[in-house]
Amino acid sequence: MKIPMLDLTEQYQSLKPDIVKALDEVMGSSHFILGENVRKLEADVASYSNVRYGIGVANGSDALHIALLACGVGPGDEVIAPAFTFFATAGAIARAGATPVFVDIDPLTFNIDAGQIVSALTDRTKAIIPVHLYGQTADMDPIIALAHKYKLHIIEDAAQAIGSQYKERKTGQLGTAACFSFFPTKNLGAYGDAGMIVTDSEELAEKMRVLRVHGSKPKYYHHVLGYNSRLDELQAAILNVKFPHLERWNELRRDKAGIYSQLIRERLSEEHVKAPLVGKHDEHTFHQYTLRVKNRDALQQFLKENDIETMVYYPKPLHLQPVFEYLGYSEGDLPETELACKEAISLPMFPELSIEQQQEVVGKIQAFYEGAV
């Protein structure tokens, strides 16, 4: 049984008539940039996030960069972020001219350790980027308290966590602004690159709208240096078809995660495999179902040989990446992050994943460890 990390074919077939119709309408309108589809998606995602404004941009990486610039982050500033995340988090900080300051993670959730942020603060700290990794929110109350105390911006990196909740508050409403990615693999995925920023601040929303169109307002009059980063109508039309299904898809992901966790409890020892922890106040959306395991690389190779695809997010932490060598970090500086890079492995996860496929995945993991001990 060949089991992929992600299979979008069944989802597409179920939505194909609506998607084809939506794309045909865009083609017929001949309006491809910042039209009605983008405006509808912006309004719907903002409302879903319990804030007032959505700003569609070209991708999730640009969303982070533009949000930082709108908040006034630039050269001489520092921005605190975890080192266990996708490169775009820190890349956006550096491209804004600021300095990434990395903080270790909570080993139970893979998210930034809120208790370690205060020791990383300096008089140059301008913002904090908590990453809601794999679909679970960071521990936000202490982060919000620090931001209020020291007058810092919080920019949520919610690229993997649309629809996730922390104490009944949605991602998107937990900071100054939040950034979503609609990369095709995400819970709400386009058929190419796409992203969005949401915020409750009218002032910031207007700055972001200007920044995404070359810093121009009105057209051809440029008061700031902006970018060409617009969410196009074709991708927005696809996302508008998909958006009403997001809650059901997220619920299915939670169901699949529950099945995985039950199978793992029944068949595997915690000495070898630790299932993901869901915080008691969290509503996880399981963009990824990520384990901590012993002999990770050997396990991944074994599963590959048995036609089971897995992914390692992330094999090398950001503070040890060559591009950030100038920051002066060394191995051992963030021990929990570095350990997670050696132990984390993500299993196949998508709403249409069958119980038989899950049983096969866990069965092969069981076979690996029973053969290894």
ChimeraX attribute file (.defattr): number of C-alpha atoms within 10 A of each C-alpha:
attribute: neighborCount
match mode: 1-to-1
recipient: residues
	/A:1	10
	/A:2	10
	/A:3	21
	/A:4	16
	/A:5	16
	/A:6	17
	/A:7	16
	/A:8	13
	/A:9	9
	/A:10	11
	/A:11	14
	/A:12	13
	/A:13	10
	/A:14	10
	/A:15	14
	/A:16	13
	/A:17	10
	/A:18	16
	/A:19	20
	/A:20	13
	/A:21	14
	/A:22	21
	/A:23	17
	/A:24	14
	/A:25	14
	/A:26	18
	/A:27	13
	/A:28	9
	/A:29	10
	/A:30	10
	/A:31	15
	/A:32	17
	/A:33	14
	/A:34	15
	/A:35	17
	/A:36	15
	/A:37	24
	/A:38	26
	/A:39	15
	/A:40	15
	/A:41	23
	/A:42	23
	/A:43	19
	/A:44	18
	/A:45	25
	/A:46	22
	/A:47	15
	/A:48	16
	/A:49	25
	/A:50	18
	/A:51	19
	/A:52	19
	/A:53	23
	/A:54	29
	/A:55	26
	/A:56	30
	/A:57	30
	/A:58	21
	/A:59	23
	/A:60	26
	/A:61	25
	/A:62	24
	/A:63	30
	/A:64	32
	/A:65	21
	/A:66	27
	/A:67	29
	/A:68	26
	/A:69	20
	/A:70	20
	/A:71	20
	/A:72	15
	/A:73	23
	/A:74	19
	/A:75	13
	/A:76	11
	/A:77	19
	/A:78	24
	/A:79	28
	/A:80	24
	/A:81	29
	/A:82	28
	/A:83	28
	/A:84	29
	/A:85	23
	/A:86	18
	/A:87	14
	/A:88	19
	/A:89	24
	/A:90	28
	/A:91	20
	/A:92	21
	/A:93	27
	/A:94	18
	/A:95	15
	/A:96	20
	/A:97	16
	/A:98	22
	/A:99	23
	/A:100	26
	/A:101	21
	/A:102	22
	/A:103	26
	/A:104	23
	/A:105	25
	/A:106	18
	/A:107	16
	/A:108	15
	/A:109	20
	/A:110	25
	/A:111	26
	/A:112	31
	/A:113	21
	/A:114	20
	/A:115	14
	/A:116	13
	/A:117	20
	/A:118	14
	/A:119	8
	/A:120	14
	/A:121	18
	/A:122	12
	/A:123	8
	/A:124	12
	/A:125	22
	/A:126	24
	/A:127	25
	/A:128	26
	/A:129	26
	/A:130	26
	/A:131	29
	/A:132	27
	/A:133	25
	/A:134	24
	/A:135	27
	/A:136	31
	/A:137	32
	/A:138	28
	/A:139	22
	/A:140	19
	/A:141	13
	/A:142	14
	/A:143	24
	/A:144	19
	/A:145	12
	/A:146	18
	/A:147	18
	/A:148	12
	/A:149	9
	/A:150	15
	/A:151	13
	/A:152	20
	/A:153	22
	/A:154	26
	/A:155	27
	/A:156	29
	/A:157	31
	/A:158	29
	/A:159	31
	/A:160	28
	/A:161	32
	/A:162	30
	/A:163	23
	/A:164	24
	/A:165	24
	/A:166	21
	/A:167	14
	/A:168	10
	/A:169	16
	/A:170	20
	/A:171	30
	/A:172	32
	/A:173	21
	/A:174	23
	/A:175	22
	/A:176	21
	/A:177	31
	/A:178	29
	/A:179	33
	/A:180	29
	/A:181	30
	/A:182	25
	/A:183	19
	/A:184	14
	/A:185	18
	/A:186	19
	/A:187	28
	/A:188	25
	/A:189	21
	/A:190	22
	/A:191	14
	/A:192	13
	/A:193	18
	/A:194	27
	/A:195	27
	/A:196	28
	/A:197	32
	/A:198	34
	/A:199	26
	/A:200	20
	/A:201	13
	/A:202	11
	/A:203	11
	/A:204	20
	/A:205	21
	/A:206	13
	/A:207	18
	/A:208	26
	/A:209	23
	/A:210	23
	/A:211	26
	/A:212	23
	/A:213	19
	/A:214	19
	/A:215	21
	/A:216	18
	/A:217	14
	/A:218	9
	/A:219	10
	/A:220	10
	/A:221	10
	/A:222	15
	/A:223	13
	/A:224	13
	/A:225	12
	/A:226	19
	/A:227	15
	/A:228	13
	/A:229	20
	/A:230	22
	/A:231	25
	/A:232	20
	/A:233	24
	/A:234	25
	/A:235	22
	/A:236	32
	/A:237	27
	/A:238	22
	/A:239	23
	/A:240	23
	/A:241	17
	/A:242	20
	/A:243	18
	/A:244	12
	/A:245	12
	/A:246	16
	/A:247	15
	/A:248	11
	/A:249	20
	/A:250	25
	/A:251	16
	/A:252	19
	/A:253	24
	/A:254	20
	/A:255	14
	/A:256	23
	/A:257	24
	/A:258	12
	/A:259	15
	/A:260	22
	/A:261	19
	/A:262	12
	/A:263	16
	/A:264	20
	/A:265	14
	/A:266	9
	/A:267	14
	/A:268	19
	/A:269	12
	/A:270	13
	/A:271	8
	/A:272	14
	/A:273	21
	/A:274	20
	/A:275	19
	/A:276	20
	/A:277	15
	/A:278	14
	/A:279	16
	/A:280	8
	/A:281	13
	/A:282	19
	/A:283	23
	/A:284	27
	/A:285	26
	/A:286	27
	/A:287	25
	/A:288	27
	/A:289	22
	/A:290	26
	/A:291	20
	/A:292	22
	/A:293	19
	/A:294	17
	/A:295	14
	/A:296	19
	/A:297	15
	/A:298	11
	/A:299	19
	/A:300	21
	/A:301	14
	/A:302	16
	/A:303	18
	/A:304	14
	/A:305	10
	/A:306	15
	/A:307	14
	/A:308	21
	/A:309	19
	/A:310	22
	/A:311	15
	/A:312	18
	/A:313	21
	/A:314	21
	/A:315	16
	/A:316	18
	/A:317	22
	/A:318	27
	/A:319	27
	/A:320	19
	/A:321	13
	/A:322	9
	/A:323	10
	/A:324	16
	/A:325	12
	/A:326	9
	/A:327	14
	/A:328	8
	/A:329	16
	/A:330	10
	/A:331	10
	/A:332	11
	/A:333	14
	/A:334	20
	/A:335	13
	/A:336	18
	/A:337	27
	/A:338	23
	/A:339	15
	/A:340	23
	/A:341	19
	/A:342	20
	/A:343	21
	/A:344	22
	/A:345	23
	/A:346	20
	/A:347	24
	/A:348	21
	/A:349	25
	/A:350	26
	/A:351	20
	/A:352	16
	/A:353	18
	/A:354	13
	/A:355	12
	/A:356	9
	/A:357	16
	/A:358	20
	/A:359	15
	/A:360	17
	/A:361	24
	/A:362	18
	/A:363	15
	/A:364	17
	/A:365	21
	/A:366	18
	/A:367	14
	/A:368	16
	/A:369	16
	/A:370	10
	/A:371	8
	/A:372	9
	/A:373	5
